[in-house]
């Protein structure tokens, strides 16, 4: 597992050379899976918002701090154009997904939706379980960069603020939000909460509410360094 803050310092490389750096990550607000990396292409594609799905990532090199993707620059250059100011609507997602051939993650119940070669089998399995297949599930994309700093609350008081997130590079799911405790004003103290412990999020008010009480939070492990959270996980 890795910190999202570290990933945003990595170079991102096409199959034929460096493209730039990751400047943000978009995750969905239901399953908390990272759906796209937003690439800062610098002078290479000025004014363009380049989105790449984790389905295109082929190697995460922690030592060299780079992330390799399967496409060359020309393929990415010819992808549907999205301006920096343009929101990532479902229409935009459909155009990008159709171009690259990625699966539509919002179809069905799997984390990443059925892939092209798995579609028939997956849909058959869903049908056998008599579960409806909703092709229009409402997933909203959220910016990881904008979520950092959100206030985190127990059911009876404030805990702290989001300082980082932890993801796994197998499923690209956010496994923990890292919260800097507001109790200590002298030194940093951190707590880790799973997305499953989150009861609700006020995305406009920038507030996250977890199910624990402050008494239960006080029983959790406090970490003096963020890196210690990864130890043993």
Secondary structure, DSSP 8 states (H G I E B T S, - for coil): -EEHHHHTTSEEEETTEEEEEEEEEEEETTT-BEEEEEEE-TTTTTTB-EEE-GGGEEEEETTTTEEEESS-HHHHHTS---BTT----HHHHHHHHHHHT---TTSSSSTT---TTTHHHHHHHHHHTT----TT----EEEHHHHTT-EEEETTEEEEEEEEEEE-TTT-BEEEEEEEESS-SSS--EEEE-GGGEEEEETTTTEEEES--HHHHTTS--BSSTHHHHTT-
